[in-house]
Amino acid sequence: MPNFLSMAVVAIIVFAFLSADHGYLNNIMETLGYSRKNWYLERKPWPFFFIIINAWKNVGFSSVVYLASISGISPEYYEAAVLDGAKKIQQAKYITLPFLKPMISILLIMSIGGIFRGDFGLFYLVTQNNGRLYPVSDVLDTYIYRAMTTLNNTGMATAAGLYQSVVSFICVLIANKIVAMIEPENAMF
């Protein structure tokens, strides 16, 4: 479900948890005897918050993709494995994983292509564009946006965007080439 929420809605949910006045996390801390914190002024916990929020938002999509791939595996393979005495772990190792290898390869190539792309919504909306959090939340995407809107530096923003796209494309080509060398039929092209 979280994958279908926009990052603006996720930002509201995160604010409900981290708000200094009425945040759920601060209410729990106060119940445990700790003082309330303004999480939007503290840099240290934000890398951890980013990991948790990103994992929460994207784990559903990955689950759907892998479950769809698993459901495409013919049940006859598993029935034959059971007749041969294979345990569940052996079925996973010798049937499920080999059939998932093409999907894993494609998702890996696409993920490597996105390695230089920061999630703009995560780093801009969730942090509420808080300047105090720039040292931990400033990524190339937020820099390009600020260069266009605040600094009026169109040339630098265009150059940064072009650099990001070219490097990502090169990474996709390299990752695809490596996958093609290991297993040619699992490569994208």
C-alpha positions in Angstrom: 0.0 0.0 0.0 2.7 2.6 0.8 4.1 2.4 -2.7 0.8 3.9 -4.0 1.0 6.9 -1.7 2.6 10.0 -3.0 5.6 11.3 -1.2 3.5 14.3 0.0 1.2 12.0 1.9 4.2 10.1 3.3 5.7 13.5 4.4 2.5 14.1 6.3 2.6 10.7 7.9 6.2 11.2 8.9 5.4 14.6 10.3 2.7 13.0 12.4 5.3 10.7 13.9 8.1 13.3 14.3 6.3 16.5 15.2 7.8 18.3 18.2 4.4 19.1 19.7 2.1 16.2 19.0 4.3 13.6 17.3 3.8 9.9 18.1 7.5 9.3 18.7 7.7 12.3 21.1 4.6 11.0 23.0 6.3 7.6 23.4 9.5 9.3 24.6 7.7 11.4 27.1 5.8 8.4 28.4 9.2 6.7 28.9 10.5 9.7 30.8 12.6 11.4 28.1 12.2 15.0 27.0 10.6 15.9 23.7 12.9 16.6 20.7 12.4 18.6 17.6 13.5 16.0 15.1 13.5 18.5 12.3 16.4 20.4 13.9 18.5 17.3 14.6 20.8 16.0 11.8 22.0 12.8 13.4 18.9 10.6 13.2 17.9 11.6 9.7 20.1 9.1 7.7 18.4 6.3 9.8 14.9 7.9 9.2 15.6 8.0 5.4 16.4 4.3 5.4 13.3 3.4 7.4 11.0 5.6 5.3 12.4 4.5 2.0 12.2 0.8 3.0 8.7 1.2 4.3 7.5 2.9 1.1 9.2 0.5 -1.4 9.1 -2.9 0.1 5.5 -3.5 -1.1 6.4 -2.9 -4.7 9.3 -5.3 -4.5 7.1 -7.9 -2.8 4.5 -7.6 -5.6 7.1 -8.0 -8.3 8.7 -11.1 -6.8 5.4 -12.7 -5.8 4.2 -12.2 -9.4 7.4 -13.9 -10.7 7.0 -16.8 -8.2 3.3 -17.3 -9.2 4.5 -17.7 -12.8 6.5 -20.8 -11.8 4.6 -24.0 -12.8 3.4 -26.0 -9.7 4.5 -29.2 -11.5 8.2 -28.4 -10.6 7.3 -28.3 -6.9 5.2 -31.4 -7.1 8.1 -33.3 -8.8 10.5 -32.0 -6.2 8.2 -33.2 -3.4 8.0 -36.6 -5.0 11.8 -36.7 -5.1 11.9 -35.8 -1.3 13.0 -32.2 -1.5 12.4 -30.1 1.6 11.1 -26.5 1.3 14.6 -25.0 1.5 15.7 -27.3 -1.3 12.7 -26.3 -3.4 13.6 -22.6 -2.9 17.2 -23.2 -3.7 16.8 -25.4 -6.8 13.4 -24.2 -8.2 12.4 -20.8 -7.0 15.8 -18.9 -7.1 16.7 -20.2 -10.6 13.4 -19.0 -11.9 13.7 -15.6 -10.2 17.2 -15.0 -11.6 16.0 -13.1 -14.7 13.8 -10.8 -12.6 16.6 -10.3 -10.0 19.0 -9.4 -12.9 16.6 -6.9 -14.5 15.8 -5.2 -11.1 19.5 -5.1 -10.3 20.3 -3.4 -13.6 17.5 -0.9 -13.1 18.6 -0.2 -9.5 22.2 0.5 -10.5 20.8 2.9 -13.1 19.0 4.8 -10.4 22.0 4.9 -8.1 22.7 8.5 -8.9 19.1 9.5 -8.7 18.0 10.6 -5.2 14.3 10.4 -4.3 13.4 14.1 -4.6 10.2 13.6 -2.5 12.0 11.9 0.2 14.8 14.4 0.6 12.8 17.5 -0.1 9.2 16.9 1.1 9.8 14.7 4.1 12.4 17.0 5.5 10.2 20.0 4.6 13.1 21.6 2.8 14.7 22.4 6.1 18.0 24.2 5.6 19.3 22.8 8.8 19.1 19.3 7.4 20.9 20.1 4.1 24.1 18.4 5.2 22.3 15.1 5.5 19.5 15.5 3.0 21.0 17.4 0.1 21.2 15.2 -3.0 21.8 16.0 -6.7 18.0 16.2 -7.3 17.3 18.7 -4.6 20.4 20.7 -5.7 19.1 20.9 -9.2 15.7 22.0 -8.0 17.2 24.7 -5.7 19.5 25.9 -8.5 16.5 26.4 -10.8 14.1 28.0 -8.3 16.2 29.8 -5.7 19.6 30.5 -7.3 18.3 31.1 -10.8 21.3 29.2 -12.1 19.8 27.4 -15.1 23.2 26.5 -16.7 24.5 24.7 -13.6 21.2 22.9 -13.0 21.1 21.7 -16.6 24.7 20.5 -16.4 24.1 18.7 -13.2 21.0 17.0 -14.6 22.8 16.0 -17.8 25.7 14.6 -15.7 23.3 12.6 -13.6 21.6 11.2 -16.7 24.8 10.3 -18.5 26.4 8.6 -15.5 23.2 6.7 -14.8 23.1 5.5 -18.4 26.7 4.4 -18.4 26.0 2.5 -15.1 23.1 0.7 -16.8 25.3 -0.2 -19.8 28.1 -1.5 -17.5 25.7 -3.5 -15.3 23.9 -5.0 -18.3 27.3 -6.0 -19.8 28.3 -7.7 -16.6 25.0 -9.6 -16.4 25.4 -10.5 -20.1 28.9 -11.9 -19.4 27.6 -14.0 -16.5 24.2 -15.1 -17.9 23.5 -13.8 -21.4 19.7 -14.6 -21.5 19.2 -12.5 -18.3 20.6 -9.3 -19.7 18.2 -6.5 -20.8 19.7 -6.0 -24.2 
